[in-house]
Amino acid sequence: MNERDKELAVQCRLITSSTKGIYVDTLQEFADLIRADECEACAKVCDEVGEHPSLTPRHCAEAIRARANP
């Protein structure tokens, strides 16, 4: 489990700093799936923004951030 994922899992009380084993491995797989899904969703937002020549990368960033704050 990478350090950032571990920090977030500890913050959410899913694990402690000393948790080891298959549970941590399973959480890492879950985090990887979530990350890939979010990456694809962000790419789609950028694709949509890219279809409009008057929009800039800043518009893409704003659209991605807006996804987190509905």
C-alpha positions in Angstrom: 0.0 0.0 0.0 1.5 3.3 -0.9 2.0 5.9 1.8 -0.8 8.3 0.7 -3.3 5.4 0.5 -2.2 4.2 3.9 -2.5 7.7 5.4 -6.1 8.1 4.1 -7.1 4.6 5.3 -5.7 5.4 8.8 -7.5 8.8 8.7 -10.8 7.0 7.9 -10.1 4.4 10.6 -10.1 1.5 8.1 -6.7 0.4 9.4 -4.1 1.4 12.0 -0.6 2.2 11.2 0.4 -1.3 12.1 -2.3 -3.2 10.1 -0.7 -5.8 7.8 -1.8 -8.7 5.6 -4.5 -9.5 3.2 -6.8 -6.8 4.4 -4.3 -4.1 3.5 -3.7 -5.8 0.1 -7.5 -5.9 -0.5 -7.8 -2.2 0.4 -5.0 -1.4 -2.0 -6.8 -3.2 -4.8 -9.9 -1.2 -4.0 -8.0 2.1 -3.9 -6.4 1.2 -7.3 -9.9 0.5 -8.8 -11.3 3.8 -7.5 -8.2 5.7 -8.7 -8.6 4.2 -12.2 -12.3 5.0 -12.3 -11.7 8.6 -11.2 -8.9 9.0 -13.7 -11.2 7.9 -16.6 -14.0 10.2 -15.4 -11.5 13.1 -15.3 -10.3 12.2 -18.8 -13.8 12.3 -20.1 -14.4 15.7 -18.6 -11.2 16.9 -20.4 -12.4 15.3 -23.6 -15.7 17.2 -23.4 -13.9 20.5 -22.6 -11.5 19.9 -25.5 -14.4 19.8 -27.9 -14.9 23.5 -27.4 -12.0 25.5 -28.9 -12.7 28.5 -26.7 -12.1 26.6 -23.5 -8.7 26.3 -21.9 -7.0 23.8 -19.6 -8.2 25.9 -16.7 -11.8 25.1 -17.7 -10.9 21.4 -17.6 -9.5 21.8 -14.1 -12.6 23.7 -13.0 -14.9 21.0 -14.4 -12.9 18.3 -12.6 -13.1 20.1 -9.3 -16.8 20.7 -9.8 -17.3 17.0 -9.9 -16.1 16.8 -6.3 -18.5 19.5 -5.2 -21.9 18.8 -6.7 
